[in-house]
Amino acid sequence: MSNRTISLYPASAKELMALGKRLKDARLRRRFSMETVSTRADISRPTLYKIEHGDPSVSIGFYVHVLRVLGLLDDLASIGKEDALGRRLQDESLSPRKRAPRRKPSTEDGDEKK
């Protein structure tokens, strides 16, 4: 497997580092050691270290394992749930509804109004 350097925009790297810190804080609040979390998540301690420091080379699947161990897997469902921009773009691309043409009132028994 080749080691690639993954470059992120500074704001994205900052968010990834913040996520790692939140995961580390969650681990410490639960009084779990790195050994405990890495064993339960079936990852190595160096991988957990990378996750907690926001290393972008770690697969998102490993983040999911750690979230599961920490009991935070439900938080994953909230990512992208409220997609305000996407909904606005979708609404703008919808064509406006057109009304059906008016029907002339029908006369009963063939009588016409005069």
GROMACS elastic network, one bead per residue, 0.5 to 0.9 nm:
[ bonds ]
;  ai    aj funct       b0    kb
    3    57     6  0.87732   500
    4    57     6  0.78641   500
    5    56     6  0.88975   500
    5    57     6  0.76035   500
    6    56     6  0.64629   500
    6    57     6  0.63822   500
    7    10     6  0.89117   500
    7    13     6  0.84207   500
    7    56     6  0.79920   500
    8    11     6  0.79916   500
    8    12     6  0.60011   500
    8    13     6  0.57139   500
    8    56     6  0.79373   500
    9    12     6  0.52379   500
    9    13     6  0.62169   500
    9    14     6  0.86229   500
   10    13     6  0.50848   500
   10    14     6  0.61111   500
   10    15     6  0.86634   500
   11    14     6  0.50609   500
   11    15     6  0.62792   500
   11    16     6  0.87233   500
   12    15     6  0.50748   500
   12    16     6  0.62086   500
   12    17     6  0.86137   500
   13    16     6  0.50874   500
   13    17     6  0.61729   500
   13    18     6  0.85704   500
   13    54     6  0.73787   500
   13    55     6  0.84171   500
   13    56     6  0.76549   500
   14    17     6  0.51241   500
   14    18     6  0.61622   500
   14    19     6  0.86579   500
   14    54     6  0.82042   500
   15    19     6  0.61637   500
   15    20     6  0.86314   500
   15    54     6  0.82258   500
   16    19     6  0.50294   500
   16    20     6  0.62556   500
   16    21     6  0.86704   500
   16    51     6  0.88057   500
   16    53     6  0.81614   500
   16    55     6  0.74840   500
   16    56     6  0.73299   500
   17    20     6  0.50444   500
   17    21     6  0.62454   500
   17    22     6  0.86822   500
   17    51     6  0.84790   500
   17    52     6  0.74667   500
   17    53     6  0.56469   500
   17    55     6  0.74048   500
   17    56     6  0.89522   500
   18    21     6  0.50361   500
   18    22     6  0.62008   500
   18    23     6  0.86542   500
   18    52     6  0.88057   500
   18    53     6  0.82965   500
   18    54     6  0.72140   500
   19    22     6  0.50714   500
   19    23     6  0.62322   500
   19    24     6  0.86173   500
   19    51     6  0.85309   500
   19    52     6  0.76441   500
   19    53     6  0.84969   500
   19    54     6  0.68401   500
   20    23     6  0.51099   500
   20    24     6  0.61875   500
   20    25     6  0.85932   500
   20    49     6  0.89808   500
   20    50     6  0.82307   500
   20    51     6  0.55493   500
   20    53     6  0.52417   500
   20    55     6  0.83334   500
   21    24     6  0.50011   500
   21    25     6  0.60593   500
   21    26     6  0.85022   500
   21    51     6  0.87314   500
   21    52     6  0.56389   500
   21    53     6  0.66406   500
   21    54     6  0.77028   500
   22    25     6  0.50172   500
   22    26     6  0.60882   500
   22    27     6  0.85757   500
   22    52     6  0.79590   500
   23    26     6  0.50175   500
   23    27     6  0.61810   500
   23    28     6  0.86515   500
   23    51     6  0.81667   500
   23    52     6  0.62864   500
   23    66     6  0.80598   500
   23    67     6  0.77593   500
   23    70     6  0.81860   500
   24    27     6  0.50288   500
   24    28     6  0.62075   500
   24    29     6  0.85995   500
   24    49     6  0.89940   500
   24    51     6  0.86255   500
   24    52     6  0.55042   500
   24    53     6  0.85421   500
   25    28     6  0.50738   500
   25    29     6  0.60595   500
   25    30     6  0.85976   500
   26    29     6  0.51166   500
   26    30     6  0.63288   500
   26    31     6  0.86313   500
   26    32     6  0.88981   500
   26    70     6  0.70424   500
   27    30     6  0.52547   500
   27    31     6  0.62785   500
   27    32     6  0.54401   500
   27    33     6  0.74028   500
   27    34     6  0.80535   500
   27    37     6  0.77708   500
   27    70     6  0.66371   500
   28    32     6  0.59198   500
   28    33     6  0.74454   500
   29    32     6  0.77332   500
   30    33     6  0.89583   500
   30    70     6  0.78981   500
   32    35     6  0.80051   500
   32    36     6  0.59913   500
   32    37     6  0.65167   500
   32    70     6  0.89254   500
   33    36     6  0.51499   500
   33    37     6  0.64525   500
   33    38     6  0.85618   500
   34    37     6  0.52983   500
   34    38     6  0.59405   500
   34    39     6  0.83659   500
   34    45     6  0.64814   500
   34    48     6  0.72063   500
   34    49     6  0.80483   500
   35    38     6  0.52474   500
   35    39     6  0.59673   500
   35    40     6  0.85201   500
   35    44     6  0.84499   500
   35    45     6  0.64899   500
   36    39     6  0.52629   500
   36    40     6  0.61414   500
   36    41     6  0.84758   500
   37    40     6  0.51654   500
   37    41     6  0.58743   500
   37    42     6  0.82405   500
   37    43     6  0.84043   500
   37    45     6  0.84993   500
   37    48     6  0.79956   500
   37    66     6  0.69910   500
   37    69     6  0.65974   500
   37    70     6  0.79153   500
   38    41     6  0.50846   500
   38    42     6  0.57733   500
   38    43     6  0.50057   500
   38    44     6  0.56704   500
   38    45     6  0.56141   500
   38    46     6  0.89203   500
   38    47     6  0.81354   500
   38    48     6  0.62865   500
   38    66     6  0.77877   500
   38    69     6  0.89714   500
   39    43     6  0.63964   500
   39    44     6  0.74222   500
   39    45     6  0.82803   500
   40    43     6  0.79088   500
   40    65     6  0.83898   500
   40    66     6  0.83030   500
   40    69     6  0.64565   500
   41    44     6  0.86635   500
   41    62     6  0.77012   500
   41    64     6  0.88179   500
   41    65     6  0.50685   500
   41    66     6  0.56578   500
   41    67     6  0.87734   500
   41    68     6  0.77413   500
   41    69     6  0.61781   500
   42    62     6  0.87585   500
   42    65     6  0.77730   500
   43    46     6  0.84166   500
   43    47     6  0.64454   500
   43    48     6  0.70287   500
   43    62     6  0.73240   500
   43    65     6  0.83568   500
   43    66     6  0.88169   500
   44    47     6  0.52372   500
   44    48     6  0.64754   500
   44    49     6  0.87158   500
   45    48     6  0.50277   500
   45    49     6  0.61135   500
   45    50     6  0.86225   500
   46    50     6  0.62159   500
   46    51     6  0.86595   500
   47    50     6  0.50108   500
   47    51     6  0.62253   500
   47    52     6  0.86699   500
   47    58     6  0.72172   500
   47    62     6  0.82344   500
   48    52     6  0.61632   500
   48    53     6  0.85942   500
   48    62     6  0.83851   500
   48    63     6  0.87440   500
   48    66     6  0.80711   500
   49    52     6  0.51858   500
   49    53     6  0.62877   500
   49    54     6  0.87519   500
   49    55     6  0.87319   500
   50    53     6  0.51049   500
   50    54     6  0.61534   500
   50    55     6  0.50897   500
   50    56     6  0.83650   500
   50    57     6  0.84096   500
   50    58     6  0.71188   500
   51    54     6  0.51914   500
   51    55     6  0.58790   500
   51    56     6  0.82005   500
   51    58     6  0.67275   500
   51    62     6  0.81564   500
   51    63     6  0.70010   500
   51    66     6  0.88253   500
   52    55     6  0.78284   500
   54    57     6  0.88416   500
   54    58     6  0.84911   500
   55    58     6  0.61979   500
   56    59     6  0.79086   500
   58    61     6  0.83323   500
   58    62     6  0.69843   500
   58    63     6  0.79076   500
   59    62     6  0.56007   500
   59    63     6  0.70544   500
   60    64     6  0.63847   500
   60    65     6  0.88077   500
   61    64     6  0.50198   500
   61    65     6  0.64035   500
   61    66     6  0.88439   500
   62    66     6  0.63442   500
   62    67     6  0.86023   500
   63    66     6  0.51606   500
   63    67     6  0.61394   500
   63    68     6  0.86160   500
   64    67     6  0.50010   500
   64    68     6  0.61348   500
   64    69     6  0.86790   500
   64    72     6  0.89574   500
   64    73     6  0.69178   500
   64    76     6  0.80622   500
   65    68     6  0.51497   500
   65    69     6  0.63528   500
   65    70     6  0.87503   500
   65    73     6  0.84865   500
   66    69     6  0.51049   500
   66    70     6  0.62074   500
   66    71     6  0.85573   500
   66    72     6  0.84303   500
   66    73     6  0.85373   500
   67    70     6  0.51373   500
   67    71     6  0.60602   500
   67    73     6  0.50061   500
   67    74     6  0.85603   500
   67    75     6  0.83709   500
   67    76     6  0.81909   500
   68    71     6  0.50579   500
   68    72     6  0.58814   500
   68    74     6  0.85278   500
   69    72     6  0.76538   500
   69    73     6  0.82645   500
   70    73     6  0.78120   500
   71    74     6  0.77458   500
   72    75     6  0.55214   500
   72    76     6  0.74805   500
   73    76     6  0.54733   500
   73    77     6  0.75954   500
   74    77     6  0.55429   500
   74    78     6  0.75257   500
   75    78     6  0.55300   500
   75    79     6  0.74433   500
   76    79     6  0.56753   500
   77    80     6  0.79563   500
   77    81     6  0.71037   500
   78    81     6  0.51422   500
   78    82     6  0.77359   500
   79    82     6  0.79052   500
   80    83     6  0.56052   500
   82    85     6  0.88525   500
   82    86     6  0.89474   500
   82    87     6  0.87529   500
   83    86     6  0.52979   500
   83    87     6  0.61265   500
   83    88     6  0.86071   500
   84    87     6  0.52101   500
   84    88     6  0.61525   500
   84    89     6  0.86461   500
   85    88     6  0.51335   500
   85    89     6  0.61771   500
   85    90     6  0.85415   500
   86    89     6  0.51135   500
   86    90     6  0.60598   500
   86    91     6  0.85420   500
   87    91     6  0.60411   500
   87    92     6  0.85497   500
   88    91     6  0.50712   500
   88    92     6  0.61553   500
   88    93     6  0.86840   500
   89    92     6  0.51378   500
   89    93     6  0.63103   500
   89    94     6  0.89076   500
   90    93     6  0.52359   500
   90    94     6  0.65419   500
   91    94     6  0.53696   500
   91    95     6  0.86122   500
   92    95     6  0.78468   500
   94    97     6  0.86740   500
   95    98     6  0.88583   500
   99   102     6  0.85515   500
  100   103     6  0.87563   500
  103   106     6  0.84167   500
  106   110     6  0.86948   500
  107   110     6  0.59215   500
  107   111     6  0.60103   500
  107   112     6  0.63726   500
  107   113     6  0.81671   500
  108   111     6  0.61734   500
  108   112     6  0.83916   500
  109   112     6  0.88405   500
